[in-house]
Amino acid sequence: RLENRGFPVTVGQRYSKTVKKGEAIGTEPAAGTQLSTAQPVTLLISRGANLVEVPDVVGLDDRAALAALQNAGLSGVEVQRDSTEPQGEVIGQSPAAGRPVPRGSQVTIFASTGAITVPDVIGRPRKAAVNTLKKAGFVVAVTDQETTEPAEVGVVISEFPPAGSRGQRRDSVTIAVGVASQTPTVPSE
């Protein structure tokens, strides 16, 4: 229509949340402006909403995840969450991957603290206690502790740090395993 009316037309593109991609948003100067047909008119065409798809960053290291978000035109903020996943690994994100959001939007990533809990191994046989602690992610140190109680021989009498304490993978847990006392006992009469 503009060309039919004699105006030289150039095309410009703009993002629009309300006008579909490829459709006219308006003109510069605006419709109704008095011009000579020698003056150019810019026809503004919608590029659609300035949306980007949120990348999937779950499973990445927190630094790599923040870089991926920045590369996608988004900003990232990190929140620490207790998890047995390795420290710094992204265990969740909001908004979810694949969701279209406006460029520059903030995406929250939830990164693992790597915190793990010391399991209760008191009263368990030495081998079972060591296996349980290793499976939980701890390095185990074993000490012998003399005992006069036959029920304590060969089992864990104490552990440090105590059960329920929080630690990181490869932290050390020391367990004391009962061994029969070498001190002779006086028989009772």
N, C-alpha and C positions, 0 to 999 in steps of 0.2 A: 504493500500500500504506500509506503514512504517513497519508494522509487517511482511508482506510478504518479505520485504527486510532484515528482521532480527533485526530490532531495537526494544528495549523495549520501549513501548509508555505509557506515562502518559497524562492525559487530564487536561487542564487548561481552565478556562473561562475568557473572557474579554468582556467589553462593546465595541460595534462598531456602529458608525453611518452609515457605508457604507455596512457592511456585515450582511445579515439576520440572525436572531436568529437560532442557531443550525447548521449553516454552518461553515466550517473551515476558520479561518482568516490567519493562517500560522503556523509555527513551531518555537520552540526555541531549539537548534540553527536554524537559518534561512536555507531555502532550498539552496542547493549547497555547504553547509559546509562539509568539509571532516571529517568523524567520523569513529571510529571502530564500529562494530555492537554490541559491549558490552556497549556502551555509550547510556544512555536513551535520548529520544527525547520527548519534550512536544508538544502535538498537541493543539493549541489554538482554542477554539470553541467560536463563537459569542454568547453573551447573548442578543444581540440586542442592540438597542440604550438605553442609561441609561435615560429613560424617566419616568416621573411620571405624574399621572393625577392630574390636579388642582382641589382641593376640593372646594365645594360650601360653601362660608363663608358669603354670603349676609344674613343679618338678625341677625348675631351673634354680640356679644359685641366685640369691637376692640381687646381686650386682648385675648379673646377666639379664634378669627379669626387668629391672629398672631401665637398663639400656634398650631392651626390646620395646618397652612401652614408649620411651623417648623417640626411638626410630619410627614408631607408628604414629607419632604426632600427639602423644598423650603424656600426661605427667603421672608419676607414680609416687605413692607414699607407702612406707613399710610399717607394719604393725607386727610385733613379736607375739608368737603364740607357743605355749608349751606343747611339745610334740617329741616323739622318739625319733623322728626323721633327723637326718644330719643337720647340725646347726647351720642356719642360713638358707636351707632349702625352702622354696616356696610351696606351701601346702594348701593354699587357697587364694582366691582373688575375687574382687568385687568392683565393677560388674563382671559377669562371667565372660569367658572367651567366646568370640563370634558375635557378640552383641554390637550393633552399630551405635556409636556415640559421637557427639560433636567433637571435632578436632580440639585438642587442648584439654579435654576432660581429665579428671583425676581418677586413677584406678588404684584401689587399695590392694596391696599384696600382703599376705599373711605368711611370715617366715618363721620357721621352726627355731626354737631356742635350743633344741637338741637335748633338752632336759629329760633325764630318765630317773626313775625311782628305784632305790635300792630295795630288792625283794627281801622278804623275811626268810632266812635260811636256818634260823636257830632250831636245833633239834633234828636237823636233817643229816644224813650221812655225808661224810666229807666229799666224796665224788659227786653226789647229786647236788650238793650245795655249790661246788665249784662250777659244775655245768650250768646251773641255773643263773649264777652271777655272770658267767661268760656270755650266755645267750642274751642276757639283758644288756650287754655292752660294756661290762666292767672288766678290769684286770684284777685278778685275785691273788692275794698274798695269804699264805696259810702259816699259822703258828700253832705249836703244840701247847696245851695247857694241862698241867697235871690235875687229876681229879680223883677223889676217893669214892665217887658215885659210879657204880658199874653201869648205870643207864646212860651216863654222859660219855663213856669211852667210845671213840670213833665217830662222834657226832659233833655238830657245831654248838659250842657253848655260848659264844658271843660273836658279834660282828661290829665293825666300825668302818664307815659311819653306820649308824643303826638303820634298821629297816624303816622304809618310808622317807628317808632322806633323799634329797634331789641331787643329782650329779650330771656329769656329761659323759658321753661315750669315752672309753679308755681311762676313766678315773679309776683309782685303786680302791678296792674294798678288802679289808683284812678280816679274816675269820680265824677264830681260835677253836681248835678241835681237841676234844678231851682225850687224854692218854692216861693210862693207869698210873697212879702215884707209885713212886719207887720207895716211898717211906713205909717201912713195915708198921703195921698196926698191931696194937696190943690186943690179943683176943680177950673178949669179955668173959667173965666167969659166971 
